[in-house]
């Protein structure tokens, strides 16, 4: 009987060991919140979302209205309030301005900027973009104070490495952003107190790659450069997800 009992215990230990090896290797942060940029909505994060979910993370996507920085930050904080535990906050493009302001939430342990703005306190999105203009000059205003990208130019300017049909659909389904959102000063720069990671889109025609490098360097962010357009969060989802997971695993 003792031999059978010992064999049973050994078999159980083997099963437990195998289960442990198969489980996701979490470090400190298990939650990821994704924030989209101007002109698009959160559906563009689908590829990154699927990868992170596959790897065991709890992932939420913010659908901010793009009607003003304060409203966009409030929408992000609304999602952060629902997180259970440590969280990595990720922003693309103008979403970087949003996470800079919303990242003071105590649940946020790291910030990831994906071809994104990383402003200092008091700076504005418009001021940063104007300091190092991109090759794109196809942004158009509406009579009621919003901005959109000329749909005919959108595929080349925003997503040159996306399938043509996908980029054309995105061009026609744009979410215009309020001029006031770009003119609003950032009330707090949370990257001063939290580790940040910056992804440079090397082929970006919408947000100057040199501006991305400059902001990330100023903030002391850990920088990854990836070949891709402004839409690399879609076209290079695996590479972007890898940086997010690195941030999550290093969070303290």
C-alpha positions in Angstrom: 0.0 0.0 0.0 2.8 2.4 0.9 4.4 1.8 -2.6 1.0 2.6 -4.3 0.6 5.7 -2.1 4.1 7.0 -2.9 3.5 6.4 -6.6 0.2 8.3 -6.4 1.9 11.2 -4.7 4.7 11.2 -7.3 2.1 11.2 -10.1 0.2 14.1 -8.5 3.4 16.1 -8.1 4.2 15.5 -11.7 0.7 16.8 -12.8 1.1 19.9 -10.6 4.5 20.6 -12.0 3.2 20.3 -15.6 0.3 22.6 -14.8 2.7 25.2 -13.3 4.9 25.1 -16.5 1.8 25.6 -18.7 0.4 28.6 -16.7 1.1 32.2 -17.9 4.2 33.6 -16.4 2.9 36.7 -14.7 5.2 39.1 -12.8 3.6 42.1 -11.2 1.0 43.5 -13.5 -1.8 41.3 -14.9 -4.0 44.1 -16.3 -3.5 46.1 -19.5 -5.6 49.1 -20.5 -5.3 50.2 -24.1 -6.1 53.8 -25.2 -6.6 54.7 -28.9 -5.4 57.9 -30.5 -7.1 60.6 -32.6 -9.1 59.8 -35.8 -9.6 56.1 -34.8 -11.4 54.1 -32.2 -10.5 51.2 -30.0 -11.2 48.4 -32.5 -7.7 48.9 -34.0 -6.3 47.3 -30.8 -7.9 43.9 -31.7 -4.6 42.2 -32.7 -2.7 43.4 -29.6 -5.7 42.5 -27.5 -5.9 39.0 -28.8 -2.2 38.4 -28.2 -2.3 39.7 -24.7 -5.4 37.7 -23.9 -3.8 34.5 -25.3 -0.8 35.2 -22.9 -3.1 35.4 -19.9 -3.5 39.1 -19.4 -6.8 40.9 -18.5 -7.2 43.5 -21.2 -9.6 46.5 -21.4 -10.0 48.9 -24.3 -11.0 52.6 -23.7 -13.4 54.2 -26.1 -12.8 57.8 -25.3 -15.0 60.4 -27.2 -12.1 62.7 -28.5 -14.2 65.7 -27.5 -11.7 67.2 -25.1 -8.7 66.1 -23.1 -10.6 66.2 -19.8 -13.4 64.0 -21.2 -10.8 61.6 -22.7 -8.9 61.4 -19.4 -12.2 60.8 -17.5 -13.1 58.0 -19.9 -9.7 56.4 -19.3 -10.0 56.7 -15.5 -13.5 55.1 -15.7 -11.9 52.0 -17.1 -9.0 52.1 -14.7 -11.4 52.2 -11.8 -12.6 48.7 -12.9 -9.2 47.1 -12.8 -8.4 44.6 -10.0 -4.7 45.2 -9.2 -1.7 46.5 -10.9 -2.1 47.8 -14.5 -0.1 48.7 -17.5 -1.6 51.8 -19.3 -0.9 51.9 -23.0 -1.5 54.8 -25.4 -1.2 55.3 -29.2 -0.6 58.7 -30.8 -2.8 61.3 -29.0 -3.6 58.5 -26.6 -0.1 59.2 -25.2 -1.2 62.6 -24.0 -4.2 60.9 -22.4 -2.2 58.3 -20.5 0.2 60.9 -19.3 -2.6 62.7 -17.5 -4.6 59.6 -16.5 -1.5 57.6 -15.4 -1.4 59.1 -11.9 -3.9 56.5 -10.9 -2.2 54.4 -8.2 -3.1 51.1 -10.0 -1.0 52.2 -13.0 2.5 50.7 -12.6 3.9 51.4 -16.1 3.2 53.4 -19.2 3.7 52.3 -22.8 3.7 54.9 -25.5 3.1 53.5 -29.0 4.1 56.0 -31.7 2.7 58.4 -29.1 3.0 61.8 -27.6 4.7 62.0 -24.2 4.1 65.5 -23.0 5.6 67.3 -20.0 3.2 69.0 -17.5 1.7 72.1 -19.1 2.5 71.1 -22.7 -0.2 70.6 -25.3 -0.6 68.1 -28.1 -0.7 70.9 -30.7 2.4 72.5 -29.4 4.4 69.3 -29.5 3.2 68.3 -32.9 4.1 71.8 -34.2 7.6 71.7 -32.7 8.6 69.0 -35.1 6.0 68.7 -37.9 5.5 65.5 -39.8 5.4 65.2 -43.5 1.6 65.0 -43.3 -0.2 68.3 -44.2 -3.5 66.7 -44.9 -5.3 67.4 -41.6 -8.5 69.4 -42.3 -10.7 71.4 -39.9 -14.5 71.2 -39.7 -16.7 74.3 -39.1 -17.5 73.2 -35.6 -14.0 72.8 -34.3 -12.9 69.2 -35.1 -10.0 67.8 -37.1 -9.9 64.9 -39.6 -7.5 63.5 -42.1 -8.3 63.9 -45.8 -9.8 60.4 -46.6 -8.0 60.3 -49.9 -4.6 60.7 -48.1 -5.4 58.7 -45.0 -4.0 55.3 -46.3 -0.6 56.7 -47.2 -0.3 59.1 -44.3 -1.7 57.0 -41.4 -1.4 53.3 -42.5 0.8 52.8 -45.4 1.7 49.2 -44.3 -2.0 48.2 -43.8 -4.0 46.3 -46.4 -5.4 48.8 -48.8 -9.0 47.9 -48.1 -8.5 48.2 -44.4 -6.8 51.6 -44.6 -9.6 52.8 -46.9 -12.3 51.7 -44.5 -10.5 53.4 -41.6 -10.3 56.6 -43.7 -14.1 56.6 -44.1 -14.8 55.6 -40.4 -12.7 58.3 -38.8 -13.4 59.8 -35.4 -12.6 63.4 -35.7 -10.9 64.9 -32.7 -11.7 68.3 -31.1 -9.2 71.1 -31.7 -9.7 71.9 -28.0 -8.3 68.5 -27.1 -5.1 69.3 -28.9 -4.9 72.7 -27.3 -5.5 71.6 -23.7 -2.4 71.7 -21.4 -1.6 68.4 -19.6 -2.3 68.8 -15.9 0.2 66.2 -14.7 3.0 64.2 -16.3 2.7 60.8 -14.6 5.9 59.4 -16.3 8.0 61.3 -13.8 6.9 58.8 -11.2 6.4 55.7 -13.2 8.5 53.7 -15.6 7.7 54.3 -19.3 8.4 52.5 -22.5 8.4 54.2 -25.9 7.8 52.6 -29.3 9.1 54.6 -32.3 7.3 53.9 -35.6 10.3 54.4 -37.9 8.2 55.0 -41.0 5.6 57.3 -39.4 4.2 59.9 -41.7 1.7 61.3 -39.1 3.8 61.8 -36.0 7.4 62.7 -36.7 9.7 59.8 -35.5 12.3 62.3 -34.4 9.7 63.9 -32.1 8.9 60.5 -30.7 12.6 59.9 -30.0 13.0 63.3 -28.4 10.1 62.9 -26.0 11.0 59.4 -25.0 14.6 60.4 -24.4 13.5 63.4 -22.2 11.3 61.1 -20.2 14.0 58.4 -19.8 11.7 55.8 -21.4 13.0 52.5 -22.6 12.9 52.8 -26.3 12.1 50.2 -29.0 12.2 51.1 -32.7 10.0 49.2 -35.1 9.7 49.4 -38.8 6.1 50.5 -39.4 3.6 53.3 -40.1 1.7 55.3 -37.6 -0.7 52.3 -37.6 2.0 49.9 -36.4 -0.2 49.0 -33.4 -2.2 47.2 -36.1 0.4 46.2 -38.6 3.0 45.1 -36.0 0.8 43.8 -33.3 3.2 41.1 -32.2 6.1 43.5 -31.7 3.9 46.0 -29.9 2.4 43.4 -27.6 6.0 42.2 -26.8 6.9 45.6 -25.4 3.7 45.8 -23.4 4.4 42.4 -21.8 7.9 43.5 -21.0 6.5 46.5 -19.2 4.0 44.2 -17.3 6.7 41.7 -16.3 9.0 44.5 -15.0 6.3 46.4 -13.1 6.7 46.8 -9.4 
